[in-house]
Amino acid sequence: MTLLVYGASGYTGTLVAERAAERGLPLVVAGRRADEVVTLGRRLNVEHRVFSLDAPADVDRGMAGVTVVLNCAGPFVRTAQPLVSACLRARAHYLDVTGEIAVFEALFERDDEARAAGIMLLPGTGFDVVPSDCLAAHLHRRLPTATHLSLAFRAGGRMSRGTARTSIEGAGQGGRIRRDGALTRVPAGHRTIEVDFGRGPRKAIAIPWGDVFTAYVTTGIPNIEVYIAVPARVRVGLRLTRLLGPVLRAGPVQRLLKARLQAGPAGPTAEERRQGNSLLWGRARDPSGAVVVSRMETPEGYELTRLTAVASAERALAGEVRAGFQTPARAFGTDFVLGFPGVQREDLPLVSASKSA
Ligand SMILES: NC(=O)c1ccc[n+]([C@@H]2O[C@H](COP(=O)([O-])OP(=O)(O)OC[C@H]3O[C@@H](n4cnc5c(N)ncnc54)[C@H](OP(=O)(O)O)[C@@H]3O)[C@@H](O)[C@H]2O)c1
């Protein structure tokens, strides 16, 4: 039984590798930067492997004897497929911490292959999408007739450099929602709603977050939108990307934005992770007009990510797997997220059609 953490020397990868070592898991740290991976392996006193994802033969060698891969190397649009292909060949389970819709979509396409190989594909084991996926499943459990689902979150604290890089790559691509079961393109920030996370109303704007893909797989609810609560200037900026789309997607602009990132810190400090928190809100409604709302509070996003990603890998190592493409709530249950310290869920009473009319 071996867990291989790929991208282990990145900001999130290091948090995850440290946690896996703390848990005493049979760990191998891996990545493409020899100096950083070797240093990390020595510090954690675990095996290290250096390989890039460019040539399948190198990936196969790096994967020798591995039972579970936890990929922390993002943007995942470039790293997920070569690792999944290697997992299929090696019959190892694949997990990652992506939040990218394109990655969920691409791995979902490989469901049949994964079932045939008897392996689990479980992307999204971090802040996106573990708490929101469990919240979606919980709302569906409360209102099984639901046809519309809205999810919103407020992430306390700042982004890591890698998350910002991934967002830059997605900038200018517009928004995505689920409409009648289909992934549908909409203009960036096409809608703003008012959300009460339990601390008074806040404005939240639509974003193409991973749950647009995964919550449908988990619940079957055909209409899904995801929102983020951010200050007015960020909402304006997001809407502006509609006009700037082609500019933002251009190579020189992408390079300039990414170069500016390099100067910033790798991610939140340990103190910021300890002190921060995140708030989630979800609402489901059915054709009769019945509405349920539930809310959740969790630790700061990267703090929760290191806990949920490693717990997911630990369960997979222990044989708690379902072959094929899975979401966190499908793999480990609707209440999976409640098992982590600092996570609380609150249900507002169901409002029936007559009351909401
Ligand atoms: N869903 C969630 O809740 C969640 C939570 C945390 C992080 N994330 C995502 O995780 C990713 C990593 O974030 P981070 O802050 O850890 O970033 P980071 O510090 O920049 O680390 C990224 C790591 O991935 C490696 N990598 C990137 N592209 C690669 C490729 N094509 N081949 C091999 N290795 C590659 C990097 O290696 P090099 O240094 O050689 O480039 C680096 O080791 C981001 O996409 C972020 O959005 C998601």
PDBQT file of the ligand as one rigid body, heavy atoms in Angstrom, charges set to zero:
ROOT
HETATM    1  N1  LIG A 401      -9.902  22.726  -5.063  1.00  0.00    +0.000 N 
HETATM    2  C1  LIG A 401      -9.343  23.278  -4.021  1.00  0.00    +0.000 C 
HETATM    3  O1  LIG A 401      -9.978  23.507  -3.027  1.00  0.00    +0.000 OA
HETATM    4  C2  LIG A 401      -7.870  23.590  -4.062  1.00  0.00    +0.000 A 
HETATM    5  C3  LIG A 401      -7.175  23.834  -2.879  1.00  0.00    +0.000 A 
HETATM    6  C4  LIG A 401      -5.817  24.099  -2.976  1.00  0.00    +0.000 A 
HETATM    7  C5  LIG A 401      -5.186  24.143  -4.220  1.00  0.00    +0.000 A 
HETATM    8  N2  LIG A 401      -5.920  23.904  -5.322  1.00  0.00    +0.000 N 
HETATM    9  C6  LIG A 401      -5.304  23.908  -6.651  1.00  0.00    +0.000 C 
HETATM   10  O2  LIG A 401      -4.103  23.170  -6.577  1.00  0.00    +0.000 OA
HETATM   11  C7  LIG A 401      -3.187  23.656  -7.526  1.00  0.00    +0.000 C 
HETATM   12  C8  LIG A 401      -1.863  23.883  -6.859  1.00  0.00    +0.000 C 
HETATM   13  O3  LIG A 401      -1.949  25.003  -6.020  1.00  0.00    +0.000 OA
HETATM   14  P1  LIG A 401      -0.665  25.460  -5.194  1.00  0.00    +0.000 P 
HETATM   15  O4  LIG A 401      -1.029  26.662  -4.464  1.00  0.00    +0.000 OA
HETATM   16  O5  LIG A 401      -0.115  24.303  -4.454  1.00  0.00    +0.000 OA
HETATM   17  O6  LIG A 401       0.344  25.838  -6.413  1.00  0.00    +0.000 OA
HETATM   18  P2  LIG A 401       1.920  25.855  -6.449  1.00  0.00    +0.000 P 
HETATM   19  O7  LIG A 401       2.498  26.219  -5.133  1.00  0.00    +0.000 OA
HETATM   20  O8  LIG A 401       2.265  26.694  -7.646  1.00  0.00    +0.000 OA
HETATM   21  O9  LIG A 401       2.319  24.337  -6.749  1.00  0.00    +0.000 OA
HETATM   22  C9  LIG A 401       1.983  23.708  -7.935  1.00  0.00    +0.000 C 
HETATM   23  C10 LIG A 401       2.850  22.467  -8.063  1.00  0.00    +0.000 C 
HETATM   24  O10 LIG A 401       2.435  21.747  -9.201  1.00  0.00    +0.000 OA
HETATM   25  C11 LIG A 401       3.538  21.540 -10.066  1.00  0.00    +0.000 C 
HETATM   26  N3  LIG A 401       3.115  21.549 -11.456  1.00  0.00    +0.000 N 
HETATM   27  C12 LIG A 401       2.359  22.461 -12.084  1.00  0.00    +0.000 A 
HETATM   28  N4  LIG A 401       2.191  22.146 -13.365  1.00  0.00    +0.000 NA
HETATM   29  C13 LIG A 401       2.850  20.982 -13.554  1.00  0.00    +0.000 A 
HETATM   30  C14 LIG A 401       3.054  20.145 -14.692  1.00  0.00    +0.000 A 
HETATM   31  N5  LIG A 401       2.539  20.442 -15.872  1.00  0.00    +0.000 N 
HETATM   32  N6  LIG A 401       3.786  19.026 -14.522  1.00  0.00    +0.000 NA
HETATM   33  C15 LIG A 401       4.316  18.702 -13.334  1.00  0.00    +0.000 A 
HETATM   34  N7  LIG A 401       4.180  19.474 -12.222  1.00  0.00    +0.000 NA
HETATM   35  C16 LIG A 401       3.456  20.600 -12.342  1.00  0.00    +0.000 A 
HETATM   36  C17 LIG A 401       4.463  22.689  -9.781  1.00  0.00    +0.000 C 
HETATM   37  O11 LIG A 401       5.752  22.371 -10.209  1.00  0.00    +0.000 OA
HETATM   38  P3  LIG A 401       6.694  23.537 -10.817  1.00  0.00    +0.000 P 
HETATM   39  O12 LIG A 401       7.109  24.371  -9.653  1.00  0.00    +0.000 OA
HETATM   40  O13 LIG A 401       7.791  22.782 -11.459  1.00  0.00    +0.000 OA
HETATM   41  O14 LIG A 401       5.848  24.304 -11.805  1.00  0.00    +0.000 OA
HETATM   42  C18 LIG A 401       4.316  22.789  -8.266  1.00  0.00    +0.000 C 
HETATM   43  O15 LIG A 401       5.111  21.829  -7.604  1.00  0.00    +0.000 OA
HETATM   44  C19 LIG A 401      -3.822  24.887  -8.143  1.00  0.00    +0.000 C 
HETATM   45  O16 LIG A 401      -4.409  24.530  -9.384  1.00  0.00    +0.000 OA
HETATM   46  C20 LIG A 401      -4.905  25.269  -7.155  1.00  0.00    +0.000 C 
HETATM   47  O17 LIG A 401      -5.973  25.937  -7.746  1.00  0.00    +0.000 OA
HETATM   48  C21 LIG A 401      -7.237  23.635  -5.279  1.00  0.00    +0.000 A 
ENDROOT
TORSDOF 0
